[in-house]
């Protein structure tokens, strides 16, 4: 029996003749025994403990067992190493392994849960996600250079965060040419904001002119200035870093602007875990957008938007890259508009909005099979032609 262990009291030896005292004692002993049975009946129990419970239905506040097999379990709490149910309804379910057809829960904790149907509020489920944006115009300046979209605002973050490329080097600036004589940490990258003694605010790297990629050499910068040799730091907040492995949906919108009288194009693609090697660019991830030309005094605008699935390991990062075919076409942030007689109040327009959402645990890569032609030989039988005369 799967219930708390107890033993019936020994019955007294019967007398030869009727004895009222004997009968009273016998009734009391039997009454106590049946009371114990009633109290341990599963459908009437508030608490049930057993090494194994096998039954059609169980209704109670709590069950604790190593192995629970039931057609229907209705109760407040179940704690077991293994549970197998047709229908399970409970406020708190703790199990090493749960297998069932239908489960309705407020909270379930298990190392493994398999069910054909799971119904619940989902309040205890957290999927990695992040939403990020930029309130700044995106740096450009050279049509032969790829730039990474950067972010300065975290709107939501759980298991996904903004990461930065950083560098420290010794260099001097003459007009718009930065000469780097020593690089002590990190790579110098296009779009990096650089700071140091005498360096003008909001100066960024446009492109590398000569030297070792990301290291000693010369670079073009965005602001003309004169800076004597000094220690300079650089930072580019362009990484979308994931904490947990899985398949992610990367989505962005970019506010493109064209200040020229001609239509110009912009390319946008995805790069994974790399800065210099083209192998870091994700194959088949580019999209090209044609930005309308300026009309009258109004610049041409276009929203570029796309979502993309990518498999990432823990601490992998994605960068969204872009390239313009004309420096008049860039990515622009627009300020909020106050209400007036001709315009309602309009929120600010970020230059970039990017979201990263976990969609699945890691999935095995697809195996692609290429059909192989099979050579063969044979012969066709004799062809007979019949001529029918009308």
Beta strands, then each sheet from edge to edge (+ up, - down):
strand 1: 47-119
strand 2: 129-134
strand 3: 147-148
strand 4: 153-158
strand 5: 160-185
strand 6: 193-196
strand 7: 205-211
strand 8: 217-242
strand 9: 246-258
strand 10: 264-272
strand 11: 287-291
strand 12: 300-312
strand 13: 317-324
strand 14: 329-331
strand 15: 352-360
sheet 1: 4+ 2- 15+ 9- 12+
sheet 2: 4+ 2- 15+ 9- 14+
sheet 3: 3+ 13- 8+ 5-
sheet 4: 3+ 13- 10+ 11-
sheet 5: 3+ 13- 8+ 6-
sheet 6: 3+ 13- 8+ 7-
end
